[in-house]
Amino acid sequence: MRTLKKNECNITHKIETAHSFIDYGFNASEVFRILNLNPSTYYHRMANLDRERTYGGGRPIPGYSLDTDGRKVCDGQIEEYIMELIEGEAFCYGYYKIHMLLERRYHLIINPKKVYRLCGKLGILKPQRQVKIKYPRRIAKNREITAPNQLWETDIKYGYITGEDRFFYVLSFLDVFDRSIIDYHIGLYCTGQNAAFILKNALNCRNIDPREAGLVIRSDNGPQFISNIFEETCNSLGAEHERIPVKTPNKNAHIEAFHRLLEDDCLSINEFETYVQAYIAIMDYMDYYNNVRIHSSLKYLPPAEYYLAALSGTVAASIVKV
């Protein structure tokens, strides 16, 4: 069993991870030691776990809906669809019309009550939908990247655990210049708080001041990235946060390309029985991607090696246009 980096998990993530490893048969004391987790914190949370994860008289909340082809679409992806609709023509629609668009445009088989619940969770039910511009939205613009730590892209990828019939999340920060995954979150859920926490970790990994580096964080309009806590974190750290327009994934092309690699090299060739298996597989792949997998656009070097070469000036200067 490998030792996880201390800064890799916040307390909630640690509890989820510990629970999965203990369920898998690892010694609880050893798990607590490796994760630097207080046992009393773990057992207090576990005592309330069933109540926290049930809905409507104890029935577990489904983590996905089916589309008309029978494929499972996780709730996180559905939330992204809803936010895209709200950013566009559905800005004035109630939950029922949003439900109709989800069925028509994304071919989902979804109950209107579930759409109501998801809209409530996102804070976009019509009575909640007031214009409160605390941080002005910055639209992603064309840039020329000439060094590390000028532009980081972030996004979320969803994976499926066959043995537990649920999805998990992988949120990553990628440096556009050297393609490194600087830091990442793996979890059974993913919030704005998780995104903010991993951003701080990524800055610590690179040991940079965002203001001095002129760092820009680029994301889509997912609920994690438009949350107050993520915007506040970017603002307090001095990192400029820009968001791509709706339906323009090409503006986040480098993280999208990484997600295709993650899907092809890892997710699509593994059938996970447990969250633990998925967690370890993703960690192993991140290590492989950063330190082993060569890239033609990086002079056939792995991202970590190219990053160090760029810092030392041992590779020729290049420009990445985005």
Buried (B, 14 or more C-beta within 10 A) or exposed (E): EEEBEEBBBBBBBBBBBBBBBBEBEBEBEEBBEBBEBEEEBBEEBEEEEEEEEEEEEEEEEBBBBBBEEEEBBBBBBBBBBBBBBBBEEBEEBBBEBBBBBBBEEBEBEBEBEBBBBBBEEBEBBEEEBEEEEEEEEEEBEEBEBEBBBBBBBBBBBBBBBEEBEBBBBBBBBBBBBBBBBBBBBBBBBBBBBBBBBBBBBBBEBBEBBBEEBBBBBBBBBBBBBBBEBBBBBBEEBBBBBBBBEEEEEEBBBBBBBBBEEBBEBBBEEBEBEBBBBBBBBBBEBBBEBBEEBEBEEBEEBBBBBBBBBBEEEEBEEBEBEB
